[in-house]
Amino acid sequence: MPTAGYAYAKTKVEEERHRSLPGHLVICLIIEMSLWSRDSMRDVLKNLIDGLSEAWVKVGKYWRIPCKSAITQARQRLGAGVMTQLFHRLVQPMANSETIGGFLNGLRIVVIDGTCLDIPDSDENARVFGRPGSRPGTRAAFPKVRLVILVEAGTHLIFDALMCPYKIGERVRSLKLLRSVTSSMLLMWDRGLHSYAMVQATVSKGCDYLGRIPANVKFLNEEALGDGSYLSYMYPSGKLRKKGFEPIQVRVIEYTIENPDNPEEQIKYRLITSLLDIEKFPAELLASEYHQRWEVENTIDELKVHLLGRKTHIRSQKPQEVVQEVYGLLLGHWAIRLLIFQAASNANISPLRVSFTGTLRVVRRALPKFQRLQPQELPFFLVG
């Protein structure tokens, strides 16, 4: 795991003596916590070294599984920086020209959205991350950490993420997450992230966008286009519009769809986009492609239901370990999705056709077999 070794070295985490839980093993343990989310920490560690244990028995060696407090101390020694650096060093978009649903006329389709994770009800977690609001005289059962993610729609790979206290809104963190968008991407977002600042920041990165507009936001039809869409202008506020503030030109697309819960009811959608070429990007095509935005909801489902599946999503009692664990979760999801992408590419099918939960089961079964390699091939730690 050379990349893990690089991240480990970069944080200058040093071990003064050989420990039963060296840094490289702790990194793997934190990632594997997401694969066996319902198991205790000691059981996750047993699953992780199961294949190695078989080899040691044959040569008369034995490694005692550390107690819970020793595992906690090892995680505290490691800190959160290693996992953060490892995530940002590893993750990247993977779709290529052969990936079904990965691109729209040469633009990589990516989606931004956010969610919240329940964390243990400790005083430190509550102080750092905060709780949702509740009725007077009551309080929410769990503190929450807010997570905002950038997802490649055609593969479900999360290629950037930020976490923050619950009280900081998704809009604020989404703006910072635009650090990872490029001129070769088409960024999609839902109406909750719509703002002048979001459009302006995306355009400044040279990235195209396609976003839904809230019902209360109005746009004037400045110029009708041949496909039924129209050009308009966007201002940061009504006051600045009256002062002659420089606006951003947008293209507005309006259409209706049937309400799946009530076929007789029509739901009106309004989108804005920077894609002004109606020949290359007709309104009907963009309206159809926008619904790939819902792939981010499926990705969040993979994180919170299929990987975690716990009443309290995160198990760490202290804020530093919460950050560490969330990045371990993101790396666990990345590993599963990367494996799916590679398998789908070899079979020439869409990565979204391969079962996430099925792949997770395969990985759980395969890990012990993988660990039957020779010690020099997988040097987690020394055994005396």
Protein Blocks (a to p, Z undefined) as FASTA:
>chain_A
ZZlmmmmmmnopacfbdcfbdfklmmmmmmmmmmmmmbcfklmmmmmmmmmmmmmmmnop
acddddfklmmmmmmmnommlmmmmmmmmgccfbdfklghkagghiacdddddddddddd
dfklmmmnopadddehiacfbdcddddddddfklopafbdcdddfklcfklmmmmmmmmg
cfkbccdddfklgcfklmmmmmmnopacdddddfklccddfbccfkopacddddfbfklm
mnopacddddddddddddfklmkbccddddddfblblklmgfklmmmmmmmmmmmmmmmm
mmmmmmnopablblcfbfklmmmmmmmmmmmmmmmmmmmmmmmmmnopafklpcfklmmm
mmmmmmmmmmmpcfklmcfbacZZ
